[in-house]
Amino acid sequence: MGVERKMSEKSPEMRETAARICRDYLHGVWKHVTAENIVLKRISGGLSNWLYNVELPEGAVPIRGEPRQVLIRLYGQIHGERALEGLITESVIFTLLSERRLGPKLHGVFPGGRIEEYIPARPLLTKELADPILSSLIAQKMGQIHMMQIPISKEPSWIWDTMNNWLNTATDILENTEDIDARHLENIRIIKRIDLEREIKWFRSFVTQQKYPVTFCHNDMQEGNILLRQNTRKPELVLIDFEYCSYNYRGFDIANHFMEWQYDYTTPEYPFFHEHPASGPTKEQKLDFIRTYLKTVGKEGSAEEERVMMEVRVFSLASHLFWGLWSIVNAKLSQIPFGYWDYAVCRLKNYMDLKEKILVYRPLDLHNIKKLKDID
């Protein structure tokens, strides 16, 4: 409880910290704010980050174009070298995306956190991913991200390392189910029938037999991470949540985005998500997105369109397997109310069904691999 009280927006210590950070790292009228006159509101708080909205006092007028309000992000506890490495990488990525206006503006960096732009915006709704104008804007954003050169490892090892780390945790969870709620046992039985280790090995060998393009990827372009700016004359999108950013197969980013058309995470009752298979993009919608994407990265042409369509089919498998593993891990570790076991079963069943369809074409035979793009 001590930490909660200390980090509360009402805590004098927290108000003093927020005012001091703003005075030190922002300019103009912010130089005169105090713990007593700022408007402070905590947006979220947890193990990894504490996020606060700080607003100028009523009546304070910006004098040199400084923002009226900002977000202060305080990093939580950092355990171990890997966590520190991850934080440094994420900070570098955030800064570069900010400079290229692909993410929120960075107003300041201080020991233990950063000051970000406050964006009057809302996340997209699942059904809005299919809106032709918004879909085209998303394709452009993705293309711009994929063209970035980021000073981190260019090998596509992130996806394999992450899945193998999650596999270790998932295996441990599935072997020790004594304290898991009985209503989840049927889902656990279904998952245990799948040899997850074998599936990761199979999929890795399946992917590495071809040379798929690797780019810098967002890796989680679902509607909740795509903000629509409010009060603008024409639609403007801003991407957030760069936790999974890394070099990866471009097909994963595109396929994963298409998969998200089918999953609505705003369902108010258990399991707090709804799958709508019929809401997935049609072939025409996929092609429209891919053409805008290829135009953005300067690789237009029907041969490239065909290549990307085939990559999307292959990496749709990766999306299901990846988030299936993620869901098993979070079923045990997350405090957020969500039907993780149900979601894991949903994604892993889709993985097995799609794998069966793909294997019908024996896709390792190059003559047949082109047919992959026609599988839905």
Salt bridges, closest charged atoms under 4 A:
GLU4 OE1 - ARG42 NH1 3.21
GLU16 OE2 - ARG23 NH2 3.56
ASP24 OD2 - ARG20 NH1 3.99
GLU90 OE1 - ARG114 NH1 2.95
GLU116 OE2 - ARG73 NE 2.58
GLU116 OE2 - ARG114 NE 2.80
GLU117 OE2 - ARG229 NH2 3.19
GLU128 OE2 - ARG122 NH2 2.75
ASP181 OD2 - ARG183 NE 3.56
GLU186 OE1 - ARG189 NH2 3.05
GLU197 OE2 - LYS201 NZ 3.37
GLU199 OE1 - LYS355 NZ 2.85
GLU236 OE1 - ARG229 NE 3.57
ASP253 OD2 - HIS146 NE2 2.79
GLU304 OE2 - ARG250 NH2 2.76
GLU304 OE1 - ARG307 NH1 2.34
GLU305 OE2 - ARG291 NE 3.19
GLU311 OE1 - ARG250 NE 2.83
ASP374 OD1 - LYS283 NZ 3.58
ASP376 OD1 - LYS286 NZ 3.49
ASP376 OD1 - ARG313 NH2 3.59
